[in-house]
Amino acid sequence: MSMRGTLRAMPTLLRVGVSEAVAYRAEMFIWVLSTTMPFISMALWTAVARYAPVGRYTSADFVRYFLAAFVVRQMTGAWAAWMINYEVRQGTLAMRLLRPISPLWAYAAENLGAMPLRLVVVTPVAIAAVYLQGWSSVPQTVWGWAFFLVALFGGWLITFLVNVALGTLSLYMESSTKLMDVWFALFYVFSGYLYPVELFPPALKGLVDWLPFRYQVGLPVELMTNKHDFWTALTLLGAQWLWVGLLLLVSVVLWKRGLKRFAAFGG
């Protein structure tokens, strides 16, 4: 299908994604409960900072940071890797391939379709953050809001494209879910999900800046809580979208080559 036809089909795909999210809302609620680690980290780090700041983070800064981390984590989640692995093993991927639109667009729409329900979850947390910590919990300028929204979408894209790339590896091996476990272990350490990236030692922080994990959660959180000036934020956004471009290339190449293997083996 042409790009124009794909864009015409997207509203329908998104509606289907929303319907599925509503139908499986109990599963989504369980997923939300499994991503509450920022609240635990908030309790730990605020206790540490009660007597003296940690770097430039006071107790109040940690509250703002981890409330924002919960919001960002909810809005950047994706699960395409597990969908692809399941459909390859069950053979149902072949049915998707018969449709006139690429399965990758369908996976994206199904993942995005959960966003309205996630907004229902994160909106009270965002309101509580503003109520408890003031307006410094959200961007203070027009460019701050614009950069935050761009970073939030970029964080979701990185997460989704990594899911596509690792899920597509199931076309080359029996299952790639173990690789997702490795990715998540690295994500927890380097993304800013459990603690701000700024707290890393300088040498290690330099390495983290070159990895994609920070740009999934850490950067949107930092922009939401006003941690960067305009030019620093713009530079970090550029790095984030370089990762988006690289992962898009990698995932598409792996997908196209994997489908050839899938067809060759009678998938």
N, C-alpha and C positions, 0 to 999 in steps of 0.2 A: 504494500500500500504506500502511496506517496505521502510526503510529509503533510500536505494539505489534508488528505484523507485521515491521517492519523490525528491531526489536531481537531478535526471535526468529530472524531470518535471519542476523544478524551473526556468530554463532559459526561457521556454515557458510562465510560469506564469508571470515572470518579463516583458517579451515582451508585454504581454497582459496589465499588469499594466501601462507600459509606454504609450501604445496606448490609454488607458482610460484617463490617465493624459493629453495627448495631446488633446484628444477629448473634455475634460472638462476643458481646460486651463483657460477659463473665471472664472470658479468657483475657481480655484486655485489662480488666480490673486486677487479675492475678499478676499480669505483667507489670502493672503500675506498682503493686505492692513489692515486687522484686527489684524495683529501681528506686527504693527509698534510702539507699545508702547515704546520699547527701545529708539527710537529717541526722544520721549517726555521726558522720564526720563533723557536722556542725556542733553537736554536743561535745565532741572530743576537743576540737580546736578552740572553741570558745572557752572551754575550761583551761586550756593551756595559756590562752591569751588574757585570762582574767587578771593576771598579776603583772604582765608586761607584754607589749606588742610582739608579734612574731613577724619579723621583717617590718613591712609597713601595714600589716593587718592587725587591727584591734579586734576585740570580741564582736563589736558591732559590724566590722568589715566582714568577719567570717560569717555572721548571720546573713548579711546581704549576699555574700558569695554563694553560700550553699543553697539558699532559697532559689537563687538564679540558676544554680547548677541543676536543681530538680526540674525547674521549668524547661531549661534547654534540653536536658536528657529526654524528657517526654516528647518534645517537639522534633527531635532528630533521630528517633528510633526507626529501625527498619529490620525486616526479618526475611528478606528475599532469599537469603542463602538456604534457609531451612525449607522454604517452598520449593526451590529448584532441586535440592537434594531429594526431597520427597517425591516430586513429580518424575525425576529421572529414574528413581528406584521402582516406582509404580508403573512407569511407562505412560503416564498421563500427559507428559510433556508433548508427546506426539500429537495429541488432540489439540493442544494449544497451537502447535505449528501449522495446523490446517486452517487456522483462522487468518483473515487477511491482514491482521495487525501483529507486529512483533510481540512475542511474549514479554520482552523487556518493558515495553510501554504498559502492558497489563499489570506486571509486577509493581511498577512505579505507581500506577493508579490505585491499586489495592492497598499499598502501603500509605499513600497520601490520604486515602479514604478514611483512615482512622483519626486524622487530625481534628475534625470537629469534636469527637468524643474526648480526645486528649485535651483540647481547649477547655472542656468542661472541668477537667481535673486540675489544670494548671492555673486557671483564672483565679480561683480563691487563694491559691498560694501567692500569686503575684499581688493580689489586693492586700493580703496579710503582710507581705514584705513592705509595701508602701506604707501601710498603717503603722507597722512596728518601727520601721527604719527611716521613714520619710521618702521624699521624692528622689533622693540620691540612689535609691534602689533601682531606678530606671534611667535611661538616657536623658540628658539635660538639654540637648540641642537637636535641631532638625537633622544635621549630618550624623549625630550619634544614633538616632533612631534608624536612619537609612542604612548606616553601616551595620547596626545590630541585625536588622532584618536580612540584609545580604549575607552576613556571616551565619545567621541561623539557617538560611536555605543552603548555603555552602556546606555547613556541617551536616545537614541531612543528605545532601548529594554525596559527600564523601562516605558516609555510613552506608547509603544505598549502593553505591558503586563498588565498595569493598564487598558487600554482601553478594552482588552479582558476580564479581570476579571469583570469590571463594566458592560460591555456590556452583558456578560453571565448572570448577575443577572436578565436580562429581561426574562430569562427562569424560574425564580422563582417568578417574580412579573410582574405587567402589563407593567411597563417601568422603566428603570434605568437611564434615562437621567438626572433626578434631582440629582442623586448621582454624575454624571459627573460635574454638576454645582458646587456642594460642593467641589469636588476635585479641580476644576479649581480655585475656590476662595482661597483655601489653597495653591495651586501652585503659584499663583501670589504673595502671601505674603512671602512664605518660600523658593522659588526656586532660588532666585538671579536674577530673570527676571526684576524686577522693581528697585532693588538696590542691591549692593553687600552684600552677606551674612556676610561678615566681619564687616559690620557696625551695626549688631545686638549687643545689650548689651551682655556681656560675658555669663551670665546665660542662656539667650534665645538662644544664638548661640550654646551652648552645646546641647540644645534640637534639634535645627535644624540639627545638625550633625548626629543625630540618625534617622531623617526622610528621606524619599526617594526623596523629592522635590528638594533638593540642587543638587542631583546627576543627575537630568534631564537637567538642564541648567547651574547652578552655577559652578559646577566642570569643565565641558568642557571649559567654558569661562575663568576660573581662569588658566587653563593649557594653553589655547591659548595665554593668555596675561602674561605668565611667573610669576605667583604669588606664585609658590611653588618650594621648592627645591626637589631633587630626592626622598628622603625618605618620605617626607610629601605627595608628589604626589602619591607615591606607596601605602601608607597607605589609602589615600582617594579612590584610585582606587579599593583597596580591599573591602572597605565598599560599594562602588557602585555595585560591582559585587556580593556581598552578597545579596544586594537587588534584583539584577537581578535573582539570583537563587531562592530566596524566592518567588518573584512574579511569576516566571515560575511555581513553585510548586502550588501556590494558584490558578493561572488561569487555569492550566490543571485539577486540582481536581474539581474546580467549573464547568468547561466545561463538563467533563465526567459525573458528577452527574446531571447537567442541561439537558444534552441530554437524559438521562434516563427519566426525567420528561417530556421532549418534546415528546418522543416516547410514553410514557404511556398515554398522553392526545391526541394522534393521530395527532401529528405535522407532 
